[in-house]
Amino acid sequence: MEAPPMEERGKGMGGRGIGPRRGSIVTRAGGPRARIRAWRGKPRSRSLRSMSNRLLLVDGHAYAYRAFYAIRSLNAPDGSPTNAVFGFVKMLQKMEASLKPTHRLVLWDAGLAEERLAALPGYKADRPPTPDDLVSQFPRMEAWLDAAGWAQLQIEGTEADDWIGTYAKRSSAAGWSTVIASSDKDFLQLVDERVGILNPNDKTERIWGAADVEAKTGVQPAQVVDWLALVGDAVDAIPGVSGVGPKTAADLLKRYGSIDALLPRVPEIKADRLRTELMAATDLLRRNQGMVRLNCGLEGGPVLESLASRDPDTAKLRELYRTFGFKSLHAELGGDAGVVQGELL
């Protein structure tokens, strides 16, 4: 049977795929090898009251993993897995209904940034490979996005995080507001009066602002890069300063303001071990700053206006739901005749 209505927050992301997906089609689009979907169809009409633009940026791999682990094994009529597809669709549908963005973009990882690998060869090396049953579902998620009128971007050799940062900055420069859908703490550095975070781990489903970042980390968004540099990131295999945890890092930044201001004053620190560790960590901290700071100046990619929310291609959605065995989603389009129900094991 098809999956029942689900809570949209998964039980953990697991390791995120970071390379080009097997079976994906990569084409050339202006320089780097890239996959950029062309978004056909007309933009949705908007009243004058809603003319202010809101861009929704979705961390594609994060939500794909989330969906994969949130739902038990769900199969299409042909026996192929569809659990991640179903969860992904439901999450994005709920997100859109709640946020009502005027523009939407799903970003996919397609490798690692060369400058980060050069600085730290072990960067993200500990992450397990993407499960085969998830790999096989990525093309179906992409097909759904195309049919549903969502823009999506994947450029080989780049990380989705940097593209999300780039588009957040472009959006702000254009006077738009931006919501980033992700639980990745790296994005906390982007939060300001125009950029907020939709954290799927937060059951209130509100948009995080600067106060939420401070409640989570103990520092302001502008200090998040330095906070991460001090603490490190075990998920990405970035070691921090020995003995410095989130609270100590926040206390240091509250007192000194930044790493730049802290380093010359390390001899003032009374705690012997902390002083010794920080004095030995200058190079590590400088490297870590470069590792965790998002590259918000990437070139290329579609222009902002092309990311406008488009009317869905209902005929294509019907065919996809029929293939996937998503009877309830097919019925929402106005009919379910002839759809063979998927099997939930």
C-alpha positions in Angstrom: 0.0 0.0 0.0 1.0 3.7 -0.4 2.6 5.4 2.6 0.1 7.0 5.0 0.2 10.7 5.8 3.6 11.4 7.3 5.3 13.8 9.7 7.5 15.8 7.4 10.6 15.7 9.6 12.8 12.7 9.2 14.7 10.8 11.8 18.1 11.9 10.7 19.9 12.6 7.4 22.7 10.1 7.5 25.6 10.7 5.3 24.8 13.1 2.4 25.8 12.1 -1.1 28.4 14.6 -2.4 29.3 13.4 -5.8 27.5 13.3 -9.2 24.8 10.6 -8.9 25.1 7.5 -10.9 22.8 7.5 -13.9 22.5 11.3 -13.9 22.7 13.2 -17.1 25.2 16.1 -17.1 25.3 18.5 -19.9 27.3 21.6 -20.7 25.8 24.9 -19.8 28.2 27.8 -20.1 31.6 26.8 -18.7 31.5 24.2 -15.9 29.8 20.9 -16.6 26.3 21.5 -15.3 22.7 20.4 -15.2 20.4 23.3 -15.3 16.7 22.7 -15.8 14.9 24.9 -18.3 11.6 25.9 -16.8 8.9 26.1 -19.3 5.3 27.1 -18.8 3.9 30.4 -17.5 4.7 31.8 -14.1 1.9 31.8 -11.6 -0.1 35.0 -11.5 0.1 37.1 -8.3 -2.0 39.9 -6.9 -0.6 43.3 -6.2 -0.6 42.5 -2.4 1.9 39.6 -3.0 4.2 41.3 -5.4 7.2 41.2 -3.0 9.5 38.4 -4.1 10.3 35.5 -1.8 12.9 32.9 -2.9 12.8 29.4 -1.4 16.1 27.6 -1.6 16.0 23.8 -0.9 19.0 21.7 0.1 18.0 18.8 -2.3 20.2 16.0 -1.0 19.4 16.8 2.7 15.6 16.4 2.0 16.1 13.4 -0.2 18.0 11.6 2.7 15.5 12.8 5.2 12.6 11.3 3.1 14.5 8.1 2.5 15.0 7.4 6.2 11.6 8.8 7.3 9.5 6.2 5.4 9.7 2.5 5.4 10.4 0.6 2.2 7.8 1.9 -0.3 7.8 0.3 -3.8 6.2 1.2 -7.1 4.0 -1.4 -8.9 7.2 -2.6 -10.8 8.9 -3.2 -7.5 11.3 -0.3 -7.6 11.8 1.8 -4.4 9.8 5.0 -4.2 9.9 5.8 -0.4 12.3 8.8 -0.8 10.4 10.1 -3.8 7.1 10.1 -1.9 8.5 11.7 1.2 10.4 14.3 -0.9 7.2 15.2 -2.7 5.2 15.5 0.5 7.8 17.7 2.2 8.1 20.1 -0.7 4.4 20.3 -1.1 3.9 21.2 2.5 6.8 23.7 2.4 5.3 25.5 -0.6 1.8 25.6 0.9 3.2 27.2 4.1 5.8 29.6 2.7 4.1 30.5 -0.6 7.3 31.5 -2.4 7.2 33.5 -5.6 10.5 31.8 -6.7 11.9 28.3 -6.0 15.2 26.5 -6.5 16.3 23.1 -5.4 20.1 22.8 -5.2 21.9 19.4 -5.7 25.5 18.5 -4.7 27.8 17.5 -7.5 31.2 17.0 -5.9 33.4 18.9 -3.5 35.0 22.4 -3.9 38.6 22.0 -5.0 39.8 24.7 -2.7 38.4 22.9 0.4 40.0 19.6 -0.7 43.3 21.3 -1.2 43.2 22.8 2.3 42.0 19.6 3.9 42.3 16.3 1.8 40.2 14.4 4.3 37.3 16.8 3.9 34.0 14.8 4.1 36.0 11.6 3.6 34.2 9.8 6.5 30.8 9.9 4.9 29.3 6.6 3.9 28.3 6.0 0.2 24.8 6.9 -0.8 22.5 3.8 -0.5 21.8 2.2 -3.9 18.0 2.4 -3.2 18.3 6.1 -2.8 20.6 6.7 -5.8 18.0 5.0 -8.0 15.3 7.5 -6.8 17.2 10.8 -7.6 16.1 10.8 -11.3 12.5 10.4 -10.2 12.7 13.3 -7.8 14.2 15.4 -10.5 11.4 14.4 -12.9 8.8 15.3 -10.3 10.5 18.7 -9.8 10.4 19.4 -13.6 6.7 18.4 -13.8 5.7 20.4 -10.7 7.3 23.6 -12.0 10.3 23.8 -9.7 13.7 25.0 -10.8 16.7 22.9 -9.9 20.5 23.3 -10.3 23.5 21.0 -10.2 26.9 22.0 -11.4 29.7 19.4 -11.3 32.6 20.1 -9.0 30.6 22.4 -6.7 28.7 22.0 -3.5 25.0 22.9 -3.1 25.9 24.9 0.1 27.9 27.4 -1.9 25.2 27.8 -4.5 22.6 28.3 -1.8 24.8 31.0 -0.3 25.3 32.6 -3.8 21.6 32.7 -4.5 20.8 34.0 -1.1 23.2 36.9 -1.7 21.8 37.6 -5.2 18.3 37.6 -3.8 19.2 40.1 -1.1 20.9 42.3 -3.6 17.7 42.4 -5.6 15.7 43.4 -2.6 14.0 40.0 -2.2 13.5 37.9 0.9 15.0 34.3 1.1 14.1 31.2 3.0 16.7 28.4 3.1 15.2 25.0 3.8 17.9 23.0 5.6 19.1 21.8 9.0 22.8 22.4 8.1 24.3 24.7 10.6 26.6 26.2 7.9 23.7 28.3 6.7 23.3 30.1 10.0 26.1 32.4 8.8 23.7 33.7 6.1 20.9 34.8 8.4 20.1 38.5 8.3 17.0 40.8 7.9 16.3 39.3 4.5 17.5 35.7 4.9 15.9 33.2 7.2 16.1 29.4 7.8 13.4 26.8 7.7 14.9 24.1 9.9 13.1 20.8 9.5 14.2 19.8 13.0 12.2 22.6 14.5 8.7 21.4 15.1 7.4 25.0 15.3 8.1 25.3 11.6 8.8 29.0 12.0 11.5 30.9 10.0 14.6 31.3 12.0 16.1 34.7 12.4 19.1 36.1 14.2 17.6 35.5 17.6 17.1 31.8 16.8 20.7 31.6 15.6 22.0 33.1 18.9 19.7 30.7 20.9 21.1 27.8 19.0 24.8 28.7 19.0 25.3 31.5 21.5 26.6 33.9 18.8 25.3 36.2 16.2 25.1 35.1 12.5 28.1 37.2 11.7 30.1 35.2 14.2 29.0 31.8 13.0 32.0 31.2 10.8 34.4 31.9 13.7 32.3 29.7 16.0 32.4 26.8 13.6 36.2 27.3 13.0 36.8 27.0 16.8 34.4 24.0 17.3 35.0 22.2 14.0 32.5 20.0 12.2 32.7 16.2 12.8 30.2 15.5 10.0 32.5 17.2 7.5 35.7 15.8 9.1 36.9 19.3 10.0 38.7 19.2 13.4 38.3 22.1 15.8 40.5 23.3 18.6 41.1 20.6 21.1 39.0 21.1 24.2 36.9 23.9 22.7 33.2 23.0 22.6 30.2 25.1 21.5 29.8 26.9 24.8 33.5 27.7 25.2 33.6 29.0 21.6 30.6 31.1 22.2 32.1 32.5 25.4 35.3 33.4 23.6 33.5 35.2 20.8 31.2 37.1 23.2 34.3 38.3 25.0 36.6 39.0 22.1 34.2 39.4 19.2 36.1 37.5 16.5 39.0 35.2 15.9 40.9 38.1 14.5 40.5 40.0 17.8 41.0 36.8 19.9 44.4 35.6 18.6 46.5 38.6 19.7 45.0 38.4 23.1 45.3 34.6 23.7 48.2 35.2 26.3 45.5 37.0 28.5 43.5 33.8 28.9 43.9 32.5 32.4 43.0 28.8 31.8 46.3 27.2 31.1 45.1 24.4 28.8 42.8 26.6 26.8 45.5 29.2 26.4 48.0 26.5 25.2 45.6 25.0 22.8 44.6 28.3 21.2 48.3 29.4 20.9 49.0 26.3 18.9 45.9 26.6 16.8 46.5 29.7 14.7 47.0 27.9 11.4 44.1 25.5 12.1 41.7 28.3 12.8 42.7 30.2 9.6 42.2 27.0 7.6 38.9 26.3 9.3 37.6 29.8 8.5 38.2 29.1 4.9 36.6 25.7 5.1 33.3 26.7 6.7 32.8 30.1 5.1 30.4 29.6 2.2 31.5 30.8 -1.2 28.7 33.3 -2.0 30.2 34.6 -5.2 29.9 31.7 -7.6 29.5 32.7 -11.2 26.9 31.3 -13.6 23.6 29.6 -13.0 20.2 30.8 -14.0 19.1 34.4 -13.4 16.8 35.0 -10.4 13.8 35.9 -12.6 13.9 32.5 -14.2 13.3 30.8 -10.9 9.6 32.0 -10.8 7.2 29.4 -9.5 5.5 27.8 -12.5 2.2 26.1 -13.0 2.6 22.4 -12.8 2.3 20.1 -15.9 -0.7 18.2 -14.7 -0.4 15.6 -17.5 3.2 14.8 -16.6 2.4 14.6 -12.9 -0.5 12.2 -13.6 1.9 9.9 -15.5 4.6 10.1 -12.9 2.1 9.3 -10.1 0.7 6.4 -12.1 4.3 5.0 -12.6 5.2 5.5 -9.0 1.9 4.0 -7.7 1.1 7.2 -5.8 -2.7 6.8 -5.9 -3.5 9.5 -3.3 -1.4 12.1 -5.1 -2.9 11.1 -8.4 -6.4 11.5 -6.8 -5.5 15.0 -5.7 -5.2 16.0 -9.4 -8.8 15.0 -9.9 -8.8 11.2 -10.6 -7.3 7.9 -9.7 -8.7 5.5 -12.2 -6.3 2.9 -13.4 -3.6 3.7 -10.8 -2.0 0.6 -9.2 -1.3 1.3 -5.6 2.3 1.2 -4.5 3.4 -1.3 -1.9 4.5 -0.3 1.6 6.5 -3.1 3.1 
